[in-house]
């Protein structure tokens, strides 16, 4: 439900929606149930002050007052017109605020758990990237002939024959250069792991 108001002045609501159609005609006809729009209009300044004290934020207070008005209007048939409306509205607002706080606590706990899960994944990825960095540094230290074969077969995933054709060398030379390149990479990675 929408209540017309400005954020700076809370007492300029034009009119409030009528009670929902699902209310029984007996409850609507009863004169001791419900309240007039003017009655709640008179409470807007105190509702805003109370909402500001609860939330300590103008935006959250505005939302809380809006929610309180919507809840009060949707349940206006439950209010006895002979009673004071202010405590009833404050109770509605307080209950809404408590519900909002609980929901935000649940959302915060969920967000923290998701961040913990995602950070665990990032750490593994970072180690993987660091390992790949060491492998690529080791590949770059190889002589050009071995590096070309290792890159074509291990990185580009070409077959031995495709690599031989691409480099215009015999397949045996590809296998020999690949074996020597892999041995040198293993040795460099062992040395690098020993330093860490």
Backbone as CSV, one residue per row, in Angstrom:
resi,resn,N_x,N_y,N_z,CA_x,CA_y,CA_z,C_x,C_y,C_z
1,UNK,0.834,-1.171,0.000,0.000,0.000,0.000,0.876,1.230,0.000
2,UNK,0.421,2.230,-0.667,1.206,3.446,-0.776,0.507,4.582,-0.046
3,UNK,1.245,5.272,0.770,0.739,6.444,1.468,1.519,7.628,0.953
4,UNK,0.828,8.638,0.463,1.505,9.802,-0.093,2.124,10.620,1.019
5,UNK,3.417,10.894,0.916,4.079,11.753,1.885,5.404,12.198,1.322
6,UNK,5.905,13.290,1.856,7.243,13.758,1.523,8.177,13.232,2.598
7,UNK,9.465,13.141,2.260,10.403,12.650,3.258,10.661,13.687,4.345
8,UNK,10.463,14.973,4.045,10.739,15.998,5.054,9.536,16.276,5.937
9,UNK,8.317,16.068,5.440,7.119,16.340,6.221,6.210,15.122,6.159
10,UNK,5.874,14.596,7.305,5.140,13.333,7.373,3.646,13.524,7.623
11,UNK,3.172,14.732,7.622,1.768,14.928,7.962,0.940,15.357,6.771
12,UNK,1.420,15.170,5.545,0.678,15.641,4.398,0.028,14.502,3.606
13,UNK,-0.252,13.390,4.226,-0.904,12.298,3.522,-2.299,12.734,3.111
14,UNK,-2.653,12.500,1.882,-3.938,12.925,1.359,-5.042,12.032,1.889
15,UNK,-4.919,10.732,1.668,-5.913,9.797,2.190,-5.297,8.424,2.268
16,UNK,-5.904,7.586,3.034,-5.414,6.234,3.190,-6.352,5.290,2.468
17,UNK,-5.836,4.155,2.023,-6.688,3.189,1.343,-7.750,2.653,2.299
18,UNK,-8.817,2.185,1.735,-9.874,1.604,2.551,-9.447,0.224,2.998
19,UNK,-10.158,-0.297,3.965,-9.843,-1.615,4.494,-9.960,-2.655,3.389
20,UNK,-9.168,-3.740,3.453,-9.228,-4.776,2.429,-10.630,-5.372,2.327
21,UNK,-10.955,-5.850,1.128,-12.289,-6.386,0.864,-12.536,-7.697,1.596
22,UNK,-11.498,-8.392,2.062,-11.675,-9.695,2.690,-12.211,-9.607,4.126
23,UNK,-12.393,-8.395,4.635,-12.913,-8.222,5.983,-14.420,-8.488,5.954
24,UNK,-14.875,-9.171,6.932,-16.298,-9.527,6.967,-17.164,-8.287,7.119
25,UNK,-18.352,-8.305,6.528,-19.247,-7.157,6.642,-19.623,-6.851,8.087
26,UNK,-19.686,-7.878,8.925,-20.021,-7.652,10.338,-18.944,-6.820,11.014
27,UNK,-17.685,-7.126,10.709,-16.589,-6.356,11.305,-16.578,-4.936,10.770
28,UNK,-16.927,-4.761,9.492,-16.943,-3.428,8.907,-18.089,-2.597,9.486
29,UNK,-19.197,-3.254,9.761,-20.359,-2.540,10.259,-20.216,-2.180,11.737
30,UNK,-19.389,-2.901,12.442,-19.231,-2.668,13.871,-18.605,-1.307,14.104
31,UNK,-19.227,-0.491,14.949,-18.732,0.858,15.183,-17.586,0.899,16.176
32,UNK,-17.349,-0.168,16.911,-16.274,-0.149,17.903,-14.968,-0.721,17.335
33,UNK,-14.925,-1.002,16.054,-13.710,-1.499,15.411,-13.216,-0.469,14.404
34,UNK,-11.890,-0.435,14.188,-11.303,0.436,13.182,-11.045,1.829,13.718
35,UNK,-10.574,2.716,12.838,-10.263,4.080,13.207,-10.334,4.933,11.957
36,UNK,-10.420,6.207,12.146,-10.489,7.139,11.025,-9.080,7.494,10.576
37,UNK,-8.969,7.895,9.311,-7.666,8.274,8.756,-7.051,9.435,9.533
38,UNK,-7.871,10.367,10.005,-7.362,11.518,10.743,-6.688,11.092,12.043
39,UNK,-7.179,10.007,12.629,-6.603,9.528,13.883,-5.158,9.086,13.673
40,UNK,-4.911,8.376,12.598,-3.540,7.924,12.348,-2.675,9.067,11.834
41,UNK,-3.269,10.010,11.096,-2.501,11.165,10.632,-1.914,11.940,11.799
42,UNK,-2.653,12.033,12.856,-2.181,12.754,14.034,-0.984,12.054,14.681
43,UNK,-0.808,10.761,14.425,0.282,9.997,15.042,1.549,9.951,14.192
44,UNK,1.529,10.455,12.970,2.701,10.362,12.093,3.966,10.981,12.676
45,UNK,3.937,12.168,13.263,5.176,12.724,13.833,5.765,11.849,14.937
46,UNK,4.906,11.320,15.806,5.437,10.472,16.880,5.920,9.130,16.331
47,UNK,5.263,8.624,15.292,5.732,7.376,14.667,7.117,7.573,14.062
48,UNK,7.304,8.715,13.393,8.605,8.985,12.784,9.699,9.094,13.844
49,UNK,9.415,9.799,14.933,10.406,9.937,16.005,10.768,8.577,16.599
50,UNK,9.752,7.765,16.829,10.000,6.440,17.394,10.804,5.575,16.416
51,UNK,10.467,5.660,15.134,11.198,4.887,14.119,12.657,5.332,14.050
52,UNK,12.902,6.641,14.147,14.281,7.139,14.142,15.053,6.638,15.356
53,UNK,14.392,6.574,16.499,15.074,6.059,17.697,15.381,4.568,17.550
54,UNK,14.471,3.833,16.932,14.690,2.397,16.762,15.790,2.097,15.758
55,UNK,15.750,2.777,14.608,16.646,2.417,13.501,17.929,3.229,13.454
56,UNK,17.887,4.459,13.996,19.042,5.374,13.940,19.444,5.705,12.507
57,UNK,18.477,5.652,11.597,18.733,5.962,10.194,17.454,6.545,9.599
58,UNK,17.581,7.685,8.924,16.404,8.331,8.346,15.750,7.448,7.286
59,UNK,16.563,6.797,6.457,16.010,5.947,5.402,15.308,4.724,5.982
60,UNK,15.960,4.091,6.935,15.333,2.921,7.551,14.089,3.312,8.339
61,UNK,14.123,4.496,8.970,12.962,4.964,9.716,11.785,5.202,8.774
62,UNK,12.069,5.787,7.631,11.015,6.032,6.647,10.392,4.708,6.191
63,UNK,11.224,3.746,5.916,10.712,2.429,5.520,9.901,1.784,6.637
64,UNK,10.383,1.929,7.868,9.684,1.324,9.001,8.314,1.972,9.214
65,UNK,8.247,3.293,9.094,6.953,3.967,9.230,6.015,3.516,8.118
66,UNK,6.527,3.427,6.911,5.708,2.978,5.785,5.171,1.567,6.025
67,UNK,6.043,0.665,6.475,5.612,-0.701,6.770,4.590,-0.729,7.896
68,UNK,4.815,0.117,8.907,3.892,0.179,10.044,2.518,0.659,9.591
69,UNK,2.490,1.688,8.764,1.211,2.192,8.263,0.496,1.143,7.422
70,UNK,1.238,0.467,6.575,0.628,-0.575,5.736,0.061,-1.693,6.605
71,UNK,0.813,-2.098,7.616,0.342,-3.165,8.507,-0.876,-2.704,9.299
72,UNK,-0.825,-1.485,9.819,-1.946,-0.963,10.612,-3.208,-0.837,9.759
73,UNK,-3.048,-0.359,8.533,-4.212,-0.207,7.666,-4.791,-1.558,7.251
74,UNK,-3.934,-2.523,7.036,-4.441,-3.838,6.634,-5.113,-4.567,7.803
75,UNK,-4.813,-4.132,9.033,-5.399,-4.793,10.204,-6.223,-3.816,11.058
76,UNK,-6.720,-2.789,10.413,-7.476,-1.770,11.154,-8.721,-2.353,11.805
77,UNK,-9.246,-3.417,11.264,-10.443,-4.038,11.834,-10.168,-4.688,13.192
78,UNK,-8.898,-4.919,13.523,-8.555,-5.539,14.800,-8.467,-4.526,15.945
79,UNK,-8.420,-3.267,15.601,-8.259,-2.223,16.612,-9.624,-1.797,17.143
80,UNK,-9.725,-1.664,18.466,-10.955,-1.183,19.110,-10.891,0.339,19.165
81,UNK,-11.876,0.991,18.584,-11.827,2.447,18.461,-11.873,3.170,19.798
82,UNK,-12.306,2.515,20.839,-12.338,3.160,22.147,-10.975,3.257,22.789
83,UNK,-10.015,2.504,22.321,-8.675,2.485,22.920,-7.789,3.543,22.280
84,UNK,-6.672,3.818,22.930,-5.686,4.757,22.404,-4.918,4.079,21.268
85,UNK,-4.824,4.740,20.129,-4.196,4.135,18.952,-2.673,4.165,19.024
86,UNK,-2.089,5.131,19.734,-0.629,5.281,19.758,0.083,4.025,20.279
87,UNK,-0.284,3.460,21.421,0.412,2.244,21.866,0.268,1.083,20.877
88,UNK,-0.885,1.001,20.252,-1.088,-0.070,19.270,-0.152,0.109,18.080
89,UNK,-0.036,1.352,17.570,0.868,1.626,16.451,2.325,1.401,16.859
90,UNK,2.692,1.809,18.071,4.057,1.585,18.543,4.359,0.097,18.652
91,UNK,3.377,-0.679,19.084,3.571,-2.133,19.175,3.764,-2.734,17.788
92,UNK,2.954,-2.284,16.856,3.103,-2.762,15.465,4.495,-2.407,14.950
93,UNK,4.909,-1.166,15.165,6.215,-0.725,14.679,7.352,-1.493,15.360
94,UNK,7.243,-1.670,16.671,8.282,-2.402,17.395,8.405,-3.838,16.874
95,UNK,7.277,-4.494,16.680,7.308,-5.877,16.183,7.897,-5.956,14.782
96,UNK,7.557,-4.989,13.939,8.154,-4.951,12.598,9.667,-4.747,12.675
97,UNK,10.088,-3.846,13.572,11.524,-3.583,13.720,12.264,-4.831,14.214
98,UNK,11.703,-5.524,15.181,12.327,-6.749,15.685,12.424,-7.787,14.565
99,UNK,11.371,-7.922,13.775,11.398,-8.865,12.649,12.464,-8.483,11.637
100,UNK,12.563,-7.176,11.330,13.583,-6.704,10.395,14.991,-6.980,10.917
101,UNK,15.200,-6.760,12.213,16.522,-7.018,12.808,16.870,-8.499,12.740
102,UNK,15.916,-9.346,13.029,16.169,-10.790,12.939,16.503,-11.190,11.513
103,UNK,15.735,-10.662,10.567,15.988,-10.999,9.166,17.359,-10.513,8.719
104,UNK,17.737,-9.308,9.133,19.052,-8.802,8.736,20.166,-9.606,9.398
105,UNK,19.928,-10.092,10.627,20.922,-10.954,11.275,21.102,-12.265,10.537
106,UNK,20.000,-12.834,10.084,20.073,-14.079,9.309,20.784,-13.830,7.986
107,UNK,20.432,-12.701,7.332,21.088,-12.376,6.057,22.585,-12.151,6.252
108,UNK,22.954,-11.483,7.344,24.366,-11.219,7.613,25.121,-12.521,7.858
109,UNK,24.540,-13.425,8.636,25.185,-14.711,8.891,25.337,-15.496,7.591
110,UNK,24.311,-15.460,6.755,24.382,-16.157,5.472,25.465,-15.542,4.589
111,UNK,25.521,-14.205,4.546,26.531,-13.537,3.730,27.939,-13.869,4.215
112,UNK,28.121,-13.902,5.540,29.441,-14.243,6.079,29.829,-15.670,5.714
113,UNK,28.870,-16.586,5.785,29.188,-17.974,5.435,29.511,-18.088,3.954
114,UNK,28.799,-17.328,3.109,29.084,-17.361,1.678,30.461,-16.765,1.383
115,UNK,30.816,-15.707,2.107,32.133,-15.103,1.912,33.226,-16.068,2.344
116,UNK,32.999,-16.805,3.429,33.990,-17.775,3.891,34.163,-18.881,2.858
117,UNK,33.054,-19.340,2.306,33.129,-20.390,1.289,33.838,-19.877,0.045
118,UNK,33.482,-18.672,-0.391,34.101,-18.145,-1.608,35.569,-17.820,-1.392
119,UNK,35.952,-17.394,-0.180,37.362,-17.099,0.057,38.182,-18.390,0.117
120,UNK,37.566,-19.468,0.602,38.273,-20.751,0.586,38.570,-21.155,-0.847
121,UNK,37.623,-20.969,-1.723,37.816,-21.287,-3.137,38.877,-20.414,-3.768
122,UNK,38.926,-19.141,-3.367,39.912,-18.240,-3.940,41.324,-18.637,-3.536
123,UNK,41.504,-19.061,-2.299,42.842,-19.442,-1.871,43.372,-20.597,-2.710
124,UNK,42.529,-21.593,-2.968,42.958,-22.721,-3.784,43.291,-22.257,-5.188
125,UNK,42.485,-21.362,-5.723,42.731,-20.851,-7.062,44.034,-20.085,-7.097
126,UNK,44.325,-19.312,-6.068,45.555,-18.544,-6.049,46.777,-19.459,-6.001
127,UNK,46.703,-20.539,-5.235,47.813,-21.492,-5.207,47.990,-22.127,-6.581
128,UNK,46.865,-22.439,-7.225,46.913,-23.037,-8.545,47.560,-22.073,-9.544
129,UNK,47.196,-20.781,-9.443,47.778,-19.782,-10.323,49.270,-19.642,-10.040
130,UNK,49.652,-19.705,-8.782,51.073,-19.614,-8.432,51.842,-20.803,-9.006
131,UNK,51.251,-22.002,-8.924,51.898,-23.187,-9.506,52.042,-23.043,-11.017
132,UNK,50.986,-22.552,-11.672,51.073,-22.347,-13.117,52.143,-21.314,-13.455
133,UNK,52.248,-20.294,-12.639,53.283,-19.286,-12.863,54.676,-19.889,-12.798
134,UNK,54.910,-20.782,-11.821,56.219,-21.450,-11.727,56.477,-22.334,-12.941
135,UNK,55.436,-23.029,-13.407,55.595,-23.894,-14.589,55.936,-23.049,-15.809
136,UNK,55.215,-21.932,-16.005,55.500,-21.093,-17.173,56.879,-20.448,-17.097
137,UNK,57.330,-20.088,-15.901,58.697,-19.561,-15.763,59.714,-20.636,-16.111
138,UNK,59.432,-21.873,-15.686,60.341,-22.975,-16.017,60.358,-23.232,-17.523
139,UNK,59.199,-23.158,-18.166,59.137,-23.354,-19.626,59.937,-22.263,-20.328
140,UNK,59.846,-21.037,-19.825,60.576,-19.933,-20.466,62.084,-20.054,-20.333
141,UNK,62.579,-20.859,-19.380,64.035,-21.033,-19.243,64.585,-22.090,-20.200
142,UNK,63.687,-22.861,-20.818,64.137,-23.905,-21.746,64.744,-23.289,-23.001
143,UNK,65.660,-24.039,-23.658,66.134,-23.585,-24.970,64.956,-23.504,-25.951
144,UNK,65.039,-22.653,-26.958,63.937,-22.402,-27.872,63.403,-23.674,-28.508
145,UNK,64.271,-24.593,-28.933,63.811,-25.827,-29.592,62.938,-26.667,-28.648
146,UNK,63.374,-26.832,-27.394,62.599,-27.605,-26.415,61.317,-26.858,-26.015
147,UNK,61.443,-25.537,-25.829,60.276,-24.742,-25.432,59.172,-24.819,-26.486
148,UNK,59.537,-24.730,-27.774,58.526,-24.796,-28.833,57.781,-26.126,-28.810
149,UNK,58.506,-27.226,-28.616,57.876,-28.545,-28.589,56.985,-28.686,-27.346
150,UNK,57.482,-28.267,-26.190,56.704,-28.378,-24.953,55.412,-27.563,-25.064
151,UNK,55.504,-26.356,-25.587,54.316,-25.512,-25.720,53.317,-26.146,-26.680
152,UNK,53.779,-26.653,-27.807,52.850,-27.245,-28.780,52.174,-28.505,-28.241
153,UNK,52.924,-29.368,-27.566,52.372,-30.643,-27.111,51.650,-30.502,-25.765
154,UNK,52.278,-29.844,-24.784,51.697,-29.789,-23.440,50.653,-28.683,-23.280
155,UNK,50.917,-27.530,-23.872,50.010,-26.406,-23.684,48.935,-26.370,-24.781
156,UNK,49.357,-26.465,-26.030,48.402,-26.407,-27.142,47.726,-27.749,-27.417
157,UNK,48.196,-28.802,-26.781,47.633,-30.148,-26.869,47.628,-30.707,-28.295
158,UNK,48.695,-30.445,-29.046,48.851,-31.061,-30.364,49.428,-32.460,-30.192
159,UNK,49.132,-33.325,-31.138,49.750,-34.658,-31.107,51.210,-34.519,-31.531
160,UNK,51.994,-35.590,-31.297,53.402,-35.544,-31.687,53.522,-35.294,-33.188
161,UNK,52.680,-35.938,-33.976,52.751,-35.789,-35.428,52.382,-34.359,-35.835
162,UNK,51.367,-33.797,-35.223,50.968,-32.420,-35.548,52.078,-31.433,-35.175
163,UNK,52.730,-31.652,-34.040,53.837,-30.784,-33.632,55.005,-30.934,-34.597
164,UNK,55.289,-32.163,-35.003,56.377,-32.400,-35.960,56.086,-31.695,-37.276
165,UNK,54.836,-31.778,-37.733,54.468,-31.113,-38.984,54.558,-29.596,-38.843
166,UNK,54.112,-29.044,-37.699,54.147,-27.605,-37.490,55.574,-27.072,-37.444
167,UNK,56.504,-27.859,-36.882,57.900,-27.413,-36.763,58.772,-27.894,-37.916
168,UNK,58.201,-28.714,-38.763,58.926,-29.286,-39.916,60.155,-30.056,-39.458
169,UNK,59.956,-30.929,-38.449,61.031,-31.795,-37.948,60.471,-33.206,-37.833
170,UNK,61.360,-34.212,-37.761,60.879,-35.591,-37.616,60.195,-35.812,-36.263
171,UNK,59.284,-36.773,-36.208,58.538,-37.067,-34.991,59.463,-37.527,-33.865
172,UNK,60.533,-38.242,-34.188,61.495,-38.677,-33.180,62.168,-37.499,-32.506
173,UNK,62.465,-36.462,-33.266,63.078,-35.251,-32.701,62.094,-34.572,-31.750
174,UNK,60.809,-34.560,-32.102,59.782,-33.982,-31.225,59.767,-34.730,-29.898
175,UNK,59.762,-36.070,-29.955,59.706,-36.870,-28.728,60.959,-36.666,-27.888
176,UNK,62.124,-36.581,-28.520,63.372,-36.371,-27.798,63.394,-35.002,-27.113
177,UNK,63.054,-33.928,-27.867,63.055,-32.584,-27.297,62.010,-32.464,-26.173
178,UNK,60.861,-33.123,-26.348,59.816,-33.082,-25.343,60.285,-33.762,-24.059
179,UNK,60.935,-34.917,-24.191,61.418,-35.636,-22.996,62.466,-34.801,-22.253
180,UNK,63.416,-34.224,-22.975,64.437,-33.399,-22.330,63.824,-32.146,-21.700
181,UNK,62.847,-31.534,-22.380,62.187,-30.335,-21.845,61.411,-30.651,-20.570
182,UNK,60.686,-31.765,-20.558,59.924,-32.151,-19.366,60.851,-32.455,-18.197
183,UNK,61.972,-33.132,-18.473,62.942,-33.420,-17.408,63.491,-32.134,-16.799
184,UNK,63.812,-31.174,-17.658,64.366,-29.918,-17.157,63.310,-29.154,-16.357
185,UNK,62.060,-29.173,-16.794,60.977,-28.490,-16.059,60.813,-29.131,-14.678
186,UNK,60.802,-30.479,-14.608,60.684,-31.171,-13.318,61.815,-30.767,-12.387
187,UNK,63.031,-30.731,-12.907,64.190,-30.367,-12.097,64.053,-28.928,-11.583
188,UNK,63.637,-27.996,-12.454,63.482,-26.598,-12.038,62.370,-26.435,-11.001
189,UNK,61.290,-27.196,-11.145,60.193,-27.107,-10.182,60.603,-27.678,-8.828
190,UNK,61.423,-28.758,-8.818,61.916,-29.300,-7.546,62.816,-28.298,-6.856
191,UNK,63.668,-27.635,-7.624,64.565,-26.622,-7.053,63.738,-25.458,-6.515
192,UNK,62.725,-25.034,-7.288,61.863,-23.929,-6.885,61.068,-24.290,-5.629
193,UNK,60.591,-25.539,-5.540,59.846,-25.979,-4.354,60.771,-26.060,-3.135
194,UNK,62.024,-26.395,-3.331,62.976,-26.444,-2.240,63.268,-25.079,-1.662
195,UNK,63.208,-24.040,-2.477,63.432,-22.671,-2.021,62.247,-22.163,-1.183
196,UNK,61.050,-22.650,-1.494,59.845,-22.143,-0.817,59.649,-22.717,0.539
